[in-house]
């Protein structure tokens, strides 16, 4: 009989909320019993319990009161929390309502959750490039602070550094630092998810289509470290809301979050204001453009790596100095310059002179004067 009652109440909920909302949040909700005017319902996870209590508790109560006389309150519990709990029939007047539990939780300082199983293994997300580590990162005045904070975060589980927000223009090393943090955390056997905004949006939409959104969210909420790249591309109100919930859940649980974008949080106009506010509340560091000494160090490091593959490659220091002074845009152009030098040296078979270098990289040398606006 209780199953029939809940089936009718569920249909009322579905009619009020719609099929997509009902399928996402109420698929595992079950009416267990009604005792002394209190309806007890169960769900599969703690996150679902918290979400339904915070967003749909009144609607669930309204649907039940239309099917059962005398129901004045509801209580929701996660079936995973029932180990060692009191039997269903013994929950009486001494049971605290959900609002009281929430008040106590708000006054209790956040404690890091136990490390989940599978720590030290890469979870879902974008692939990592094994070359992008701290050892291969070339530092200078422009990025020293960002590098120091990234190393400190990767060496400890200090929640005071969360969220760490890095911003810089294209090609200044944001992704390199993020992946270096991921490699270091994996070496410490932490559970890590490295995501780009595109991967997160694609994964969330697929999870909704396959009705596995709850599992998708739960996996993100049970990790040690979330690394999120290209935050400026985060689009869509629903997706941004879900990202905000994940962010809040991890920070409140004492987990670590590192985020990168091409501009500071206050300038992420397409991102929800609540997410921007949360990001701005952490440590925000700008990685500035490379000065000439740093560009020269990067070129020397890239040349050393290229000589590992082409031992006969020889590039005079004056050529590197010329490129460091001429290419002022970003690190990707510097790497492209080395690739062009290698190609010309291998195919031309001639010594790499300054004149040959000018020809090889001329398309990468951009005019330093700003473009004039024409009618």
Phi, psi and omega in degrees: 000320182294329177294320178295320179298315182291327178297318179292319178295323179296320179296324176296317178298316181299320181293326182281316189266337184097158185295317186294316179294317181297317181294324183289321191246338189245007182299326182257003180287134186221136174275121183266314181193166174234118184230122175052045177079006180244124177268128180253125181237153180235150174229172188278333185225161177293325179298316177299318177303310182296318183293315181294319177298322184279336188238332189229012185299316181294324180291322177296316179298318180297320179294323180287322181295336177283345181252333184230125178286141173088002178281119183248344183205160175235155176226130182244134176226154177272133182298333178288347181264001189278353180297120179081003180278167180292148178302157186301318184288349184263002177279113185233219187293340183278351180291131181280142176291164184299326182297322179295318179298322179294321180296319178295320181296326181292331181267001180260124180299143182293133177245139177302137179288157175302147180296128182291162176295151180086013180300143181091359179247137178293133180264198180301158177138190181284150180290154178259144175268118185296343180281340186270083180237174176296327182296328182264001181277126181265122186252157177199191183299328185290332186230012186295318180297315179299318179296317181297317179293320179297317179294318180298317180295322183286341182267351181217173177246042182286111182287347180294341180270005185257136353277145172266120184245119178251133177223144181191165176290177183296138171079021181253010170104012181297308182297323178301313180295318180299315181289329175296320176299317180298315179298318180294321179293321177296324178294333177271008178062040171268156173272124189231140170236121174254120185230142163265163179302321180297316180296319179297314181296317180297315181295320181291317179297318178297322179295322177295318181295323182269007180057038176239027183298325181295315179296322178300313181291319181298321180296321179291330183277353184245035180247165177277325188215126174251126177242121189234120185251154176059049182297339181293343181268003180291120187231154174095130185296316182294315181295320178294323176298316180294320177298320177298320178295317178298315180300312180297318181298316181292316182294317180295333179273003179079021178270171184259142180224131175233130184228144178229148177207175181267005179205163181292163183304322183295341182257007177278075189297329183278353183264143182306143184298325180293322177293317178300318180297319180294320179293320181292341180281354179263205178267120185245123185230134176263132172264114189274172179295152184287136169276174186296318177301321179290321178298321178294320177297320179295317179298319179296319179294318180292323179294319178299320178294321180293325180291339174295329178267333182230082186301334183277357183291129177228124177233116181300151181297328180295329176292316178297320179296321177298314181295319180298327179277335186268326183259108187246008189280289184201177183292332180292323176293325178295318178294323177296325178296317178298318179299322179291320178298318179298315181297315181293321180293321182285320185275324183281330180069015181249153177301145181279105179258172179297320179295318179295323179295322178299320179292320185293324188247014187298329180287346179267348181274111184261146179298138182277340178283140179294149179294139179276139180278125179250161178294000000 
